[in-house]
């Protein structure tokens, strides 16, 4: 008998990890420049200026549109990702997001075309959500389905790193423009630069992604003829429990992140008296800690299990919610800085293992659709209304109530984690949850 030939991966690890990282970096850069502009720019340029508070709330409402578009993107791109393949679908998702972002940078303002301006802005925001709805799940699968044994969470954290890197690039761009331009120039044309610059990043992402081949797990689905006709119906019909529990698990991750970014920026620059430059600088420092905590979170998840790691950090987020009012409400540079760093560290620890955990809830033939739907439905529940709800709570009841809101979300996620199976010693979750 002849010895079996050693398995040679079709994709080089470096290429796979960079392709998953660069794609999510671009997608989250695009997503976050909108979040920043929704607070700093759009209320002034795309909505009636008679009532600044109402304009801010209307701008945050357009911010929320993308989260409702993301499950649609999950279903659409997930269908092709589970039927045609991960590679082609990732390229299409990246183009959808990139084109939508560049178009925002070309839109006329309310002063030029009136109410058509916010309508066009909302349409482009929907396109952003559509693209990201298909991007995230595919990037996670690109990494995890190429991972060697025992390193799935480590590989799965690379697309997650795209979030802090994309946020750092977006915040850094706005910070740099604020230093180089007067307010008049910034609001005249400078705000468009971050959106138009996305085109260059998309070109790089497309070049890298066109060089990869299909993932081994999906190739096995093709070889065994296991593709399902309508993946979204299979997920809803056969994997409902995984979908519901996975969605609830991810809710607190979204809530804590968008409270620490969009809400904190809005409240800090309006109610706490920080300048735009001061608060963006604090956020950029905190985002560094967000990125630094993702790798150790993946190592812990590979060693002790995804479920155990997420249980621990969910409990920590619930406790952090009790500090929201005392630290953020103190309004001092030191207290708010400590608040931002601590909160973003918790974001890193919960975000790092999340992609791998959600992907492992579903079998390969519906994994693109299932993981994407789960992640993006959690976005609706946990992120779409978080800045709006937090602003309303803080205005009417005070900042401590924003913390209670966060603690409640963390306890909800903790409860869902306790309901899923423990899995193996390395934390592999039950593949069939229905």
N, C-alpha and C positions, 0 to 999 in steps of 0.2 A: 504494500500500500504506500502511496506517496503522501507526504505531509501536505497539509493544506497551506496554500499560500497566505502569507500575512496580509491582513486587511490594510489597504492603503486608502485613507480618506479621500473622497473626490475633491473636497475643498480643503485648502490649506487653512489651519487654525487661524493664522494671522489675518488672512483674507476674510474669513467668516466673521471674526470678532470685529474687525474694522468696518466691514460692510454693515453689520448690525448696529455698531456704535455711530457711524457717520449718518446713517439714515435717521435714527431717533434724535440725534443732535440737531439735524436740520429741521425735523418736524417740530421738536419742542422749541427751538429758536423761533420758528414761525409762530407757534402758538403763544409764546410768552411775549413777543414784541406786541402782539395784539393786546394781551393782558395789561402790559405797561401802558400802552397808548390808550386803552379803555379808561384808565384812571387819569392820565396826565394830558392827553391830547383830544380824544374824541368828544368828551363833554363840551369842549369849547368850540370845536370846528364842525361837528356833524349834527348838533342838536341846537334847538333854540336857546339863546343865552339869557332869556328873561329870568329863569330860575336855575341857578347853578346846581343846587342840590338835586332837583328833578332831572337835570341833564346828566348828572353822574349816575343816578339810578337807571336812567334809560340806556346809558352807555354800558353799564354792567349787565343790563338785560340782553343786549346784543352779544356780550361776552358769553352769556349762558347758552346762546343758540347753538354753539358748536358742540356742546355736550349732548344736546338732543340729536344732533346730526351724527355723532360718533357711532351710536348703535346701528344707524342706517348704513354707515360705512362698514361696520363690522359684518353686517349681513351680506352686503353687496360684495365687498372685497373678500370676505371669508368664504363666500360661495366659490369664487374663482380660485382662491388659495387652496381650498380643499378639493377642487375639481381639476383645475389646470396645473397649479403648482405654486410654490412659495415665491420663486424668483420673479416670474412675470407679474404677479400680483403686487409685489413690493415695489416694482418699478412704476406701475400704474398709480399706486397710492402716493408715492413720492411726487409724481408729476401733478396729481390733483391738488395736493397741499401747496406745492411750490407756485403753481399758476395762480391759485386763489390769493396767496400772500402778495405776489407781485402786483396783482390787480388792485389790491387795497392801496398800495403806494401810488397808484395812478388815478384814484378816484377824485372827482371834484367834491368840494365841501358844501355845507349847507348854504353858505353865502352865495355860492354859484348856481346851484340847482334846487335849492329848497328841500322839501321832504323826500325827494328822490335820493338824496345823499345818504341818509341813514338806511333807506331800503336797500340800496346797492351795497352798503357796508354790511348789512345783515346777510345778504346773499353770499358775499365773499366769505363771511365768517362761517356760514353753513358749509361752504366748500372746504374751508380749513378743517372743520370737524369731520367731514366726510373722509378726507384724506388721512387724518390721524386715526380715525376709526379702523382703517385698514392697515395702517403702518405698524402700530405698536405690536399687535399680535403676531404679524409676520416676522418682525425683527426678533422677537423673543424666540419664535420657533426656529428661525435661521440659526440662532446661537445654540439653543438647548438641543435641537435635533441633530446637531453636529458634535455635541459634547461627548468626551470619553466617559467611561463609567466613573462615578464618584465625583464628577466635576460639573454636574448639570447646573447647580446654583451658581457656581463660579462663572460659567459661560453665560448663564442667564442674566448675570448682573451687568454685562457689557452694554446691552441696549438700554438698561436702566440708567447707566451713567450718562446717556444722552440727555437726560432731564436736567441735571445740574450744569452740564457743559453748555447746553442750549440756553438755559436761564442765565448763566454767567455771560455768554456772548451777547444776549439780548439786553441785559441790564448794563453791561459794560458799554455797549454801543450808545444807548441813551445817555449814560453818564458822560461819555466822551463828547457827544454832540452838545450836551449842556455846557461843557467847559469851553468848547471851541466856538460856539455860536451865541449870539444874543437871543433873548426870548423871542424877539420879533422875527428873526431869521428862522429860528427853530419852528415856530408855529406857521411860518410862511411856507417853508419847503423842507426844512431839516428833518422833520418827523417822517418824511417819506423815504429817506435814505435806508433805514433798517429793513423796510419792506422790499425795496428794490434790490438791495444787496443779497437777498435770499436767492436770487437767480444764480449767482456764482456758486453758492453752496450746493444747490440742486444739481448743477452740472457735475460737480465732484462726486456727489452721491450716486448719480446715475452711472458714471464711469465705473465706479467700484462695483456696483451691484450687477452690472452687465457682465462682469468677469466671473461670477460665481455660478455653480451648477446646483441642481436640485438637492434637497436635504436627503440623507439616507432613509429617514423614517417615511417621508412621502414617497420615495422611490419604491419602498417595500409595499406601500399601499397600491401603487400602480402595478407592481409585479404580481400582486395577489388579487388584483381586480376587486379591491375593497372600497372603491369610491362610492359614496352615497349620492343619490340623484339631487336631493335638496338638503344640504347640510344644516341649514337653519331649522328646518322642520325636524330633522333628526335630533338636534340639540334640545329643542323645545319639547319633543315627544319622549325621548329616551334618556335625557340627561338633565331633567328639570332640577333635581336636588343639587347636583353639582353647580348648575347655573345660579340658583338662588343663594346657596351658601357661599359660593365664590364671590358673588356680587356684594353680599353683606360683609364678608371679610375685607374687601377692598375699600369699603366706604370710608373708614377712618383715615386711611392713607390720603384720600382725596381731600377730606375735610381739613386735616392738619396742614396739608401743603398749601391749599388756597387761602386758608386763614393767615398763614405765615407770609404769603406773597401778596396777593391782590388786596385782601382786606387790610392787612398791616400797612401796606403802602398808602392806601387811600386814607385810612384813619390817622396814620402818622404824619402825613403831609397836610392834613386839614385840621384835625382836632388837637393834635399834640404839638403842633408848631414847628416840626422839622421841615427844612427845605427839601426840595426834590433831590438835590445833590447829596445832602446828608443821608437821607434815608436809602437812596439807591446804593450808596457806599456801604452802609450797614448791611443791606441785603446781599450785596456781592460777597462781603466777608462771610456772612452766614451760609451762603450757597457753597463756599469752599468746604465748609464742614459737612454740608449735605453730601457732596461728592466724596469726601474722605471717609465717610461712614458706610458707604455702599459696599466696598470690597470686604471689610471685616464682617458685615452682615451676611454676605454670601458664604464666607468661610464658616461662620457659625451654622448657617443653614445646611451646608454640606455635612458638617460634623454631627450636629445634634438633630437635624430635621427642620424642614421648612415650617411645619406646624408649631414646633416648640419655640422657634425663633420669633414667629409672629405673635404667639401668645404673650411672650415676655414684653415685646415692644408695645403691644396693644394696651397692656396694663400700665406701662410707663406713660403712654399718651393720655390715658384716663387721669392719672395723677397730675400730669403737666397741665391739664385743663384747669385744675384748681389754682395754678399759679398765673393763669392768663391775666386776670384782673390786677393782682398786686404788682407783677413785673411790668407788663405793658402799660398799665394805667399809671405807673409811677412817672412816666414821661421823661425821665432823665436819660442821658446818653448811655451811662453805664448799665442801668437797669434794662433799658430797651435793647441794648446790644447783647446783653447776657440772655435775654428772652429770645432774641432772634437766633442766636447760635444754638441754644438748647433745643429750641423747636425744630430747627433744620437738621440737627443731629438725629432727632427722633424720626424725621421724615426719611433720612437716609437708611436708618435701620429697618424701617417698615417697607420702604420701596425696593430695597435690594433683592430680597427673596420673593417678592410678590409675583413677578412675572413667571418664575419657575413654578411656584405653587399653583398658580391658575392654569398654566399649561398642563401640569400633571393631573389635573382633574378630568381631562378628556382624552379619549383614544385618538390615535393619529388621523383617522379618516374624517373627524369633525373637529380636530384640535384648533385649527386656524379660526373657524367660526366660533367655537365655544369659548376659547380664551379671550378673543376679541370682544365678543358680546358681554362676557362677564365683566371685563375691565371697564368697558364703556358704559354699561348700565350702572356700574358703581359711580362712574363720573357724573351721571345724571343725579343720582341720589346724594352723592357726597360733595360734588364740586360745583355743579351748574348754578345752584342757588346759594352756595355758602357765602360768597362775598355780600350778596344782597341780604340774606338772612342775618348775617353777623352785623351788618351796618344797621339794620332795623333793631336788633336786640340791643346793641350798644347805645343807640340813640334813645331808645325808650326805657331801657332797664339798667344800662350800665355795662361796662366791659366784663365784669365777672360772669354775666350771663352768656357771653360768647364762649368763655371757658367751660361753662356747664354744657353748652351745646357740643363742644368738642369732646368732653368726657363722655357724654351720652353716646356719641358716635363710636368712640373707642370701646365702650362696654358692649355695644351692639356687635361690633366685629369680634370681640373676645368671645361672646356667646356663640357665634357661628363657628369659630375655630374649635370650640369645645365639642361641637356636634359632628365634626368630620372625623374620619378614622385616623388613628395614630400612624398607620402605615408601618413600613419596615424600620430597621434600626437607623438607616440613613435618611429617614423622613419621606420615603416615597408614599404618596397618597394613594388611596384606592382609585384605581383607574375607572371603575364603573360605580357611580354613585347612585344611579337610579334604582 
